[in-house]
Amino acid sequence: MTTAAVRQLVAKARTVKPQREAEAQPLDPLAALGRWVVTAEQVHTMKQTRIIWRDLIAMSHLAGWCGPANSGKTQVAKKAAAELARDFTVLFFQEDASAGDLPALHEHAKEHGYHLLNSTLAGSSPEEQIKALRALARDGADLSNYVFFFDTLKKYADLMSKGGTRGFFQLMRAMTQRGATVVLLCHTNKHRGPDGKLIFEGVGDVRNDVDELLYLESTPKADDGTVTMTLKPDKVRCVIRETTFVLDTATMTVRAADRVVDVGAMLAAQRQRQADEPLIACIRAALRDGGMAFEALKKAVMTQTGEGRSRVGHVIEAYCGDEPSDTHALWLETRMRTNNTRYISLKPGGEQ
């Protein structure tokens, strides 16, 4: 090999090594994740957005309110429409109500000054409504003083198909660009997610294409005939806050609650209590003739039910309290001074 060839190989080796060292350099995590860092400009925009109704509706935004059937979405939306009608022109597209419900809905709209729209009574269809809205957006109509409610989204788009929602959401976005404020009432899936939370009905575009997505959780009707309903933000692009309402089912009127109630947590606790009930009954039976040490109680319940140590221990802990005044407690724990044994006994009235 000639001297010139050797020199070429040495020069090449010297250039390849630094390249390999550069390739081996670790990635900068901040550089890799920088696109998701919240900026001062983004926060400023969120704060500057005009909220036009009860920390829930932002002007010229597209929002989705999701909840199970008969959870109270329409009742809260009616209240919003009635109050917004004082300052805006409100159009309430109602395609989900039965013929028997429309007279009362019409009276409410007439009383509070907003407009109720229904395609069936007009001998038309939601598709014809969409054509009219598309013409407004295309022709440059000023919609900045208009608020639109759509009850419900599934009457206007095929939620099981990405292609079925694309055109509708393009129209909604075009309307908000003309200044319109839009609220879509949406259903949730029949079954909750693994975490117990509600899941919106339809393809992912439903969540991706709205500015705000809120879930409505409602309690069963109480003895006084009221239902507590909480709208909780899941996705936001402005400062939207969790808000609770109370529905009086006798008069079908809605009022804002004095405080936020975590209805989702309440319902989750109720579901957990139902799941725990067989073990609760067994624990009560074991304690009926007197208290027991924690470990002895756990072994007795495990033997009777066949449940594992962790599960039984968790249920005993979950419903244990230190004082009779503990409302959640079904049994009480006492620490024995002699050996620090945990002694479990039924709470007074806990036999029920």
Buried (B, 14 or more C-beta within 10 A) or exposed (E): EEEEEEEEEEEEEEEEEEEEEEEEEEEEEEEEEEEEEEEEEEEEEBEEBEBBBBBBBBBBBBBBBBBBEEBBBBBBBBBBBBBBBEEBBBBBBBBBBEEEEBEEBBEBBEEBEBEBBBBEEEEBEBEEBBEEBBEBBEEEBEBEEBBBBBBBBBBBBBBEEEEBBBBBBEBBBBBBEBBBBBBBBBBBEEEBEEEEBBBBBBBEBBBEBBBBBBBBBBBEEEEEEBBBBBBBBBBBBBBBEBBBBBBBBEEEEBEEEEEEBBBBEBBBEEEEBEEBEEBBEBBBEBBEEEBBBBEBBBBBBBEBBEBEEEBBBEBBEBBBBEEEEBEEBBBBBEEEEEEEEBBBBBBEEBEE
